Amino acid sequence: MRALSALVVIVFLALPVWSAAEQLYKVPNVSSMKHVTSRSSDRAPDIPGKETSMEYYSAPDGQIVTIYSYRGRNVAFSVHSNKDVQKTYRLFMDLNGNGLFQEVPGGTHWQLPGWAR
């Protein structure tokens, strides 16, 4: 019985981690946002030059959305607010090429996912 109790506790502790990892998002709708600028960055060291396009958008509430794309396909997006004193930055990547994005830890030095190459 004691082993069963321990197993139940482990399962309940693992559930939030599992469900958080499975949460998927779509690229934010930027049609009502102001396009701020476009840039390029190097998100694939094995591909010469700055291959990843970045499009920056600003919402009236101060939120900034950056959409990262390679060869016309969205590979990631990030959101943050210049008004946020905690400088919260969230990055989401399409890890499977299915147009659904998962949040990855902030501060991660990320590269283009394999499917995009």
Secondary structure in CASP SS format (residue, H / E / C, confidence):
PFRMAT SS
TARGET T0000
AUTHOR 0000-0000-0000
METHOD secondary structure of the structure
MODEL  1
M C 1.00
R H 1.00
A H 1.00
L H 1.00
S H 1.00
A H 1.00
L H 1.00
V H 1.00
V H 1.00
I H 1.00
V H 1.00
F H 1.00
L H 1.00
A H 1.00
L H 1.00
P H 1.00
V H 1.00
W H 1.00
S H 1.00
A H 1.00
A H 1.00
E C 1.00
Q C 1.00
L C 1.00
Y E 1.00
K C 1.00
V C 1.00
P C 1.00
N C 1.00
V C 1.00
S C 1.00
S C 1.00
M C 1.00
K E 1.00
H E 1.00
V E 1.00
T E 1.00
S E 1.00
R E 1.00
S E 1.00
S E 1.00
D C 1.00
R C 1.00
A C 1.00
P C 1.00
D C 1.00
I C 1.00
P C 1.00
G C 1.00
K C 1.00
E C 1.00
T E 1.00
S E 1.00
M E 1.00
E E 1.00
Y E 1.00
Y E 1.00
S E 1.00
A C 1.00
P C 1.00
D C 1.00
G C 1.00
Q E 1.00
I E 1.00
V E 1.00
T E 1.00
I E 1.00
Y E 1.00
S E 1.00
Y E 1.00
R C 1.00
G C 1.00
R E 1.00
N E 1.00
V E 1.00
A E 1.00
F E 1.00
S E 1.00
V E 1.00
H E 1.00
S E 1.00
N C 1.00
K C 1.00
D C 1.00
V C 1.00
Q C 1.00
K C 1.00
T C 1.00
Y E 1.00
R E 1.00
L E 1.00
F E 1.00
M E 1.00
D C 1.00
L C 1.00
N C 1.00
G C 1.00
N C 1.00
G C 1.00
L C 1.00
F E 1.00
Q E 1.00
E E 1.00
V E 1.00
P C 1.00
G C 1.00
G C 1.00
T C 1.00
H C 1.00
W C 1.00
Q C 1.00
L C 1.00
P C 1.00
G H 1.00
W H 1.00
A H 1.00
R C 1.00
END
